[in-house]
Amino acid sequence: MKPARPKDAASLVIVRGRGPEAQVLLGRREPKGRFMPNVWVFPGGSVDRGDADARALGELRPGVRRALEHESSPRRARALAVAALRETYEETGLCFGRVEDGQLLPELSCVRYLARAITPARSPIRYHARFFCAEQADAHGELVGNGELLELAWFGIEEALTLRIIDVTAFVLRQVMQDARCDDPKVPLYCYRAGKPRVIRGRMPST
């Protein structure tokens, strides 16, 4: 059976503080959900059709744009960053940008590109997820969930690693712990070969 084609998705790792005291925002997925039920995740979701052309307050910083375009078209690169901020606003109430007439105008310049991951070929639901990072100090609004993520809370990274999380989330948390930056266009890719996880840099392998 031919593997399902991975769908584009984006998540945002929101960091509060620096160094050993740094915390990240996580939420627990619905126990009866189809994808990763009852697992703690970063806010995020699938790319919408209108994300590439969405209005924004500011655009991606050159280094982040180059890193994204290393494996994506310019339109897809922008859409991924917009999706990360849009989904975060919908799921947490935290706004990176400004809201006008109920519509988020994202501030894309506040994000860094941290990592990407592709779910295993055997999975019935597959995603090619990009993980962005932003500072909590750049956000506005109150932390209020829309019900999609339960128990939104801040965790120290060491504590977060003890929660019920998947291996990809653990990998991204360790990238945050290393204070990874977006200067290198070849951000790490967490993927699977013959069912076993591996980390590579460079262009996406065939799926």
N, C-alpha and C positions, 0 to 999 in steps of 0.2 A: 504494500500500500504506500502510495506516494505521501511523504510528510506534508503537513499543512504549511502553507506559506506564512512566515511570521508577519504579524501586523505591527506597524509603527506605534510606539508608545513612549511616554516620557514621564519621569518622576523628578521630584524636587527634594533634595536633602537640605533642610533648613537647619542651620547651625546657630546655636546660641552660646556665646562665649568662645574662649580660645584655650588652647593647651589642654592639660589634663582635666580641666573643669568643663570643657565644652560639652554641650548637650545637643541632641538631635530630636526632631519631632517625628513620632511614629503613631500609627493608628492600627487598630485590629480590624481585620476584614470580617464581614458577616459570616457566622458559622455555617450558614446554608448556601453560601455563594458557590458558583460553578468553578471559579478560579481561585486557588489558594485560600480555601475557607479557614477562618479562625486564626490566620497568620498575621503577624505584625509587619507592616509595610510602610514605606514612605508615601506621602500623597502623590497622586499621579493617575494617568490613564491613557486611553487611546487618543491618537491625533484625529481631530475633526476636519471635515472638508474645508471649513472656512478659516482654519488656523493660519495658513500660509499668507492670506491676504488681510488678516486682522489688523486694525489700526493699533499703533503702539506709541508710547511716549518716547521711547528711545530704542535704538537697534542694538544688536549684538556687538560686543567689543571685537576688534579685529582678530585677536588670538582665538577667541571662542568660535567665531565664524569660520576661521580657517580649519580649526580642529573638526568641526561638524562637517564642513564641505570636503574633508578628506575622504569621507565615505557616503556623502549625501549630496544631492543637488542643492543649490542655494535656496530654492523654494521649500524643499523638505527640511533643510537645516533650520530655517526660520520657523516653520510650522511646529517643529519639535520643541523649540524653546517656548513658543507661545502656548503650546499644549501643557507643558509642565507648569507654567504660571497660572493658566486658566483652571486646570484641574485642581491645583492647590487652593485657589480662591474658592472654588465650588465646594471642596471637601472640608476645608478648615476655616474659611472666613478670613484668612490672612491674605492681604492684597499687596502684591509687589507691583506698584503702578498707581493707577487711579480708576475709580469707577464713575462712569458717566451714563445716566439713564439706565442703570442696571447692567451696563456692559463694562467689562474690565478692559482698560487700556494698559497692557503690560509694559513694565520697564525692563526691557530685555538686557540692558547693559549691566544689570545687577547679578547676572548668573555666570557661573563658571561651568565648564563641561568636565565632568568627573570620570565617567566610565560608561560602558554599554554592555549589554548582555543579550543573548539569544537563548530562548528556552529550548529544551531538548527536542530532537526530531520526532521522538515517539509521543510527545505531548499532543493531545487532541486540540488544545488551544495554545497557540504559539505567539510570542511577542519578540520583536527586536526593540528592546527598551534602552533609552538613553537616560543617564542619570546626571542631572544638573545639581549645582550647589549654590546656595545663597545665604546671606547673613540675616538672622532674625531682625537685626537692627534696621534693615531696609524695608521691613514689612509694616503695613498699617492694618488696623482693625483688630477685632477680638477673636480669640480662638473659639469658634463655634462650628461644630460639625453639621453636615447635612444628612447624617444617618448612614452614609456609604462606608465611612470608617468609624468604628466604635472606639471609645476610650482613648481619644486623642491625648497624648501626653508627651512630656519632655523626658528624655533619658540620657544619662551619661553613656558614652559609647561602650564602656566595659559592661555596664548593666544591660544595655540594648542587646549585646551579644549573647546574653543568657536567656533572652525571650524566645518565644516560638517564632523563629524566622527561617527563611530559606537560605540556601548557601549563597545565592547572589546578593542578598541583603547583607549577609555577613562580610562578603568581599567588599561591598561598597563602604560599609562602616569602617573597615580597615583602611580603605583609601582615604577616608576623612581623617582617621587617626594619624595617618602619615602626612596630613595637610597637603594632599596632592593638588597640583595646579594645572591650569589648562594650557600652559605654554607649549607643550609637546603635542603636535597634531595627531600623533598616534596614541590616543588614549587607550587604556587597557580594555580588551574585549573578553568577557567571561562567556564561554560557550562550552559545548560538549562534543566529544568525538568518541564514537562507539559507546555512548552512554556515560562516559567519564568526563568530569569537568576539567577544563584547561583554560589558561589565561594566555592570550597572545596580544600582540600589538600590530597595527597595520590594517589593511583593508579586510572587510568581512569575507570569510570563506564562503564557498558555495553552500547553499542550504537546500 
